[in-house]
Amino acid sequence: MIDRYAKIEEKVIERVREARDELADLVGQLVACDTTARDAGDPARDEDKLQRVVAHRLRSLGAVIDLWEPEPTGSKGSQYEPANLDFVGRPQCVARMAGDGGGRSLLLLGHIDAVGVEPREQWHSDPFTLVERDGLLYGRGTADMKGGLAALMLALQVLHQTGLRLRGDILLASVTDEESSGAGGWAVVKRGYHADAGICAEPTGFEPWIACRGILKPRLTIHGRAGHTQEPQPDWRAGGAVNAIDKLVPVLTEIRQLNAEWKTRSDMQHEVLAPGDIVPVLIDGGTWDVTYPAFCHLTLDAHYLPVHGTSGAAIKEELMSRINGAAESDLWVKEHPITWEWEYDVPPAEIPGDHPLVTLTLNTGAELQHPAKLGGLNSWHDAATFTLFGHTPTFSYGAHGMETAHAVNERVSLDELVDSAAIVALVAMRWCGVVGS
């Protein structure tokens, strides 16, 4: 029986590799769909078209398809969803391939949105037309992560064509909005989909990303008082102008101090993640070039670790306490405190490095000449939503590609996509169980 099962696995690997050109063609179909990440209020692009390609292909394998447009997030959104986001023309797709029973279920996860293509003139070819050169697939989303999504689909196709019957169910979720908010994955979780464990097809270089950092984006308003810059100004207590931009100096100084402390602080150390940090990313202030600015807005991109919880409450409190304390050494700021606004939270997550699906995937990858170690994502991925709220421990795993993700001339190795599809197919067999094995 063991020899027979090994021969079946060899046949699966062989068939995946024989489908190399078919995989490239599928990636090309997905890349041709403009699914550029959106802000609230942007019109739909080709999301519906792409999801129907996914649904049609998986339906032909016998999967039951759920294709739906979630309800809008409303004027207030939620802790984990931005406000004023609707899904008209942006459906989510979940395909369920039912097993015969008695096996573990598996979630396969991919997102269809991709970042913009500007500066477009720097691309060597049309970013929405797949080009293969020297074994590499070029186009927006080839690495992050339409290539990975196509590899998941090919893995399921080969299992179906080989005639294998799995014991456990497989769910493939194709979601929108990972690049902008994670709202697509959240919609799938709210619809009740879950599995015993899951794999997200991010371009990880064959490292299982078992953890990711959380993200907070506070917007600070530093207040000033307008006045003519070319006229002498009395002290602010006597009604004189106050330069809001100038009051930013102690804020930036304190941020630098916090970053220095976080690099070595014990609660900011993690096995596979970088320490938390705070990056000033947006600034604007003033209204006229001869007027003292009456305001200055500063947006921060702050990152924290799973140990700090899913809401980042302790990190929020620390940021406000430290920055306010430093700024309020100035009497004007003390009497006119900084105003803080918080966007929705992007929570951190992790699963154990010795989780059975992680170990299985590492070992299977090594068998196909892709040995690797545990890794993590210093940004965020949809796996976090399913781990934290979907009762599905999920990690990311796929080919190399992060080095060109979001970049001009994004690309991925076709051979590595083929290998990742073969690894997923074998993992699905070993995790879910094969009838008759």
N, C-alpha and C positions, 0 to 999 in steps of 0.2 A: 504493500500500500504506500509506503514511504517513497519507493522508487517511482511509482505511478504518479504520485502527487508532485514529485520533483520534475517529472517530464511535463506535467501540465503547466507548471510554472515556467519551464523553459519555453514552452509553446507560447505562453502569454508574452514573454519578453520578446520572442522572435516576431510575433505579430505586431507588437507595438513598434518595433524597429522597421518593419516592413511598411508601416503607415507614416513614415517620416514626411513624405511629400503631402499626404493628406493633412497632417498636423500643420504644416506650413500654410496650406490653403485655408484651413480654419482660422489660424491666427490672422491671415490676411483679411478674411471676412469681418473679423471683429475690429481690426485696426481701421478698416474703411468706414466704420461707424463713428461719427464725431460725438463722443460722449464726454466732452470737456467738463471738468468739475465746475459747479455753479455756485453762485450766490443766490440767496433768497430773492425771488422775483424774476430770475432769468428764465427765458422760455425754454421749453424742452428742446432737445437736440435729437440725436438718433438713439436714445436709450430704448424706446419701445421697439425699434427695428432690431437692435442687437439682442434684446431679450427674446424676441420671437425666433431669432436664429437659434438661440440656446434651447428654447422650449421645443421647437420643431425637431431638432436633432435628438434631444433626450426622449421625446415622446416616441420617436421611431425605435428606441431601444426598449420600449415597454414601460417607461416611467410615467407615473401619474403627475401631471403638471398643475401647479398653483401659480397663476400669473395675475397679480393684482396691483392696483394703485392704492397705497395706504392713505388714510385720512390725513389732512394737513395738520401741521403741528400747532396752529393757532397763534394768536397775537402774543402770547407769553411763552410759548414753547414749554420746555421742562428742564430739569437739571441736566439732562443728557441730550436734549434736542434743541436746535436753534428755533427761534420764533419765525413765523410767517413762511414756513417751508411747505409747499404743496408738492404732490407727486403726479400731477396731471402730465401724461406722456412719459412718465418715469416709473414704470412698474417694477416690482420685485418678482423674482422667479425662483420657485423651489420645486425641484424634481425629486420624487420619491420612488426609489426602486426597491420594492418589497422583497425581503428575504423569505426563506421557507420557515423560519422560526428557530429559536434555540441559539442564536448567535448574537454577538454584540453589534450595536448599530454604530454607523460612522457618518459624520458630517464632513462634507467637502465644500469649501467656501471660497468664493472669489468675488472681486468687485469689478464693475464694468467701467467706472469713471476713470478718467486720466487727466493729468494736469494740462494746461494750455501749451501751445507750440511756439509761442514767441520767445526769442526773435526768429520768426519763420525763415527769414532770408539766410540764416546761418545753417539751415539743414542742407545736407547733400542731396536730398530727394524729398518728394512730397511726404510729409509726416503721416498723412492718412492713406498712403499707398505702400503696402508692404514691399520691401526690396530685400532680396537675399544676396549678400556678398561675402565670399570666403567663409561660408557656413554660419554667418550671423544674419539675423532677421532685424531689419531697421524699420522703425515706425513708432509713432506715439502709442505707448501702452504695450509694446512688445515684451518689455521686462516687467512693468508695473501696471497691471498684471494680466493683460489679456492673453499673453503667452501662457501664463500659469493656469488661467481658466480653461484655455483650450486643451492643455495637457490633462487636466482633470476629466474633461469630457472624453478625450481619446481613451483614457484608462477605462472608463465605464463602457465605452463602445467595444473595446477589445474583449473585456470580460463577457459582454453580451454575445459577441460574435463567436467566442470560443465555446459557448454553450454552458458556461459554468453557472451553477445555482448556488448563491450564497445563502448562508443561514440568517445573517443579520441584515437589517435594512440599511440602505445608503440614501442619504439626503444630499443633494447638490443644491446649494444656495448661491444664486447669482444676484448681487445686490448693487445698488447705486450709492453714491454719496460718501464713500470711504474717505476720499481725499479732502472733503470739506467739513464733514461733521460726524460721520458714522451713522447717520439717520436711517440709511437703508438696512444695515444690519440690525439696528434697534427695532425696526418695523418687523423683521422676520422673527426676532425673539418675542415681541409682543403678540405675534400671531400664534405662538405656542410651539414653534418648532424646536426640537432638541434631539440630542443623540448621546450615546455613552461617551463619545469623545470626538474631536474634530481636528481637521487639518485645513489651514488657510494657505493658498498657493502664492504667497508673496515670494519675491526673488531673494532667497536667503543664502544662496551659495551652498545649499545642501546642509546648512546648520538648522536644527530645530530652534526657532526663536520661542523660548518658553516664557518670556517676560517682556513687558514694555513699560515705559514710563507714563505717568499721567501728565496732563497739560492744563495749566491755568492761564487765562488771558485777561488780566485786569487792565482797565483803562483809567488812568489817573488824570484828574483835572487839577492843575495848580492855578490858583486864582491870583490875579493882579489888579491893577487899577489903571485905566487908560489916561493918557495925557500926551501933550505935544513933546516930541523928543528934542525939538530945537528951542524949547523954552526952559529956563531954569525952573526946577521943581522943588517945592518945600518938602519937609519931612512928611512921610505918609500920615503921621498923626495929625498933621495940619492940613490934610487933604491932598498931598502930593501924589504923583503917579507912582505906581509900583510895577516893575518889570517881572511878569510871571515867568518868562524864560530864565531870567537870572536866578529865580528861586528854585530852579531845577537842579542846580549844582549839588547841593547836599543830598538830593535824592539819588543822583547817579553815583555819587561817592559811596553812599550806603549800599547800593546794589553791588558795586565792586567788592566791598567788604564782605557782604553776604556770600558772594560767589567764592571768595577766597576761603571762607570758613567752611562752606559746604563741601569743598573738594576733599577735606580731610575728616569731616565730622562722621562719627560712627554710624549714625542713622542714614547717612547718604552713601553708604558703601553697599555694593551688591555684586553677586557672583558674576552676572553677565551684563549688567547695565552700568552706564556711567553715572557719576554722582548727579544729583539735581543741580540745575543752574537757572539763572535768570538773564534773559536777553532783552534789552530795549529794542523794539522792532519798528515802532511808528511814533512820529512826533509831529505836532503842528501847533502853531501858536501865533497870536497876533492877527490884525486885520488890515494894517496899512504900514507902509515903510517909513513913515515919520510919526508913528503913534506908538507909545509904550504899550506892549501887549498886555491886555487885560486877562488873558488866559493862556495856558499851555497844556496840551493834551499829550500824554505819554502812554503808549501801549506796551505791555511787557509780555513776553513769552516765557513762562516759568514752568519748569519740569520737576517732577517729584517721583518718588519710588513707591512700590506697592506697600511697603511697611507703613506709609502715611495714610492709608485708607482710601476708599473710593471717592470721597468728596473733597479731599485735600483741605479739610477744615483747619487742621493744625498749620499747614503751610500758608493758607490765607491769613490766619491770625498772625503768624510770624512776619509775613511781608508787611502787613498793615502796621503792626507794632513797631518794627524796626525802621521802616521808611518814614512813618509819621513822626516817630521820636526824633529822628535825625533832622527832618525838615522843620519841626516845631521848635528847634533851637533858635530859629528866627521868629521874632515876636509877631511880625506880620502874619506868617503862616500859622502861628499858634492861634491867632484870633480869626484867621480865615483858613480853616483846615482843608487839607487835600480831600477832594471828593473821589470815591472809588466806585467803579462800576465793574461788574463781573459778567463775562460771557458764560455760556453753558460749560459744564465740566467735561473733560475727557479723562476718564479714570484709568489708573494703571491696573495691571493684572499680571498674574503669574500662575503657572502650574508647576508641580514638582518635576525636577529634572529626571527622576526615575519613574515617571508615570509610564504605565505599560505601553501606551501607544507611542510615546516618545522613544522609549528603548527599542521597540519594534522597528520604528522608522529609521533610527540610527543604524541598527544592525542590517536592515534591508539595503539602505543606501551604501553601506560598506561593501556588501556582497556585489553591488553593481559598480564598484570602483569609485565610490564617492564617500570615503571615510570622513567623518566630521566630528566636531565637538559641539557642546551646547552653546547656544548664542542667545542674544536678546536684541530688542529693537528700542533704540533710544528715543524714537518717536512713538507712534501709536498705530495699532492695526485693529481690524474688525474682530480678530480673535479675542480681544479683551471683552467685548460685549457678550459674546457667547459664553466665555468663561465665568464672568461675574454674574450675569443675569439670565443666561439661557440654559443653566444646568448642564453645560457641555464643556468640559475642559478642552481647550482648543489652543493649538500653537501654529505657527507659520512654518512652511517648509517648501522649498522650490529651488530652481536653478540659480546660478549667479545672475546679477543684473542690477543690484542696487547702485553700483558705481555709475550707471548711466540713467537710472530712474530720474524722472523730472528734468533730464538734461536734453540739450540739442543732440540730434542723432542717437536717440535712445535705441538700444539694441540688446539682443540676447542670443546665445548660442542655440541653434536648432538642435544639435546633438544633445545638449544638456536638457532641453525641453523634452526630447524623446526619452531620455533617461529618467527624468522626473515623472513622466507618465508611467513608465514601467515600474518605478518604485511604488507609486501610488496604487497601481493595479495589484502588485504583490501584497502590499500592506492591507489592502481591502480584503483580499483572500484570506490572509493570515489573521486579521482582526475579526472579521465577520464570520469566518468559517465557511468551508466549502462542503456542500452536501455530497456525501459519499466518500469523503476523505478520511 
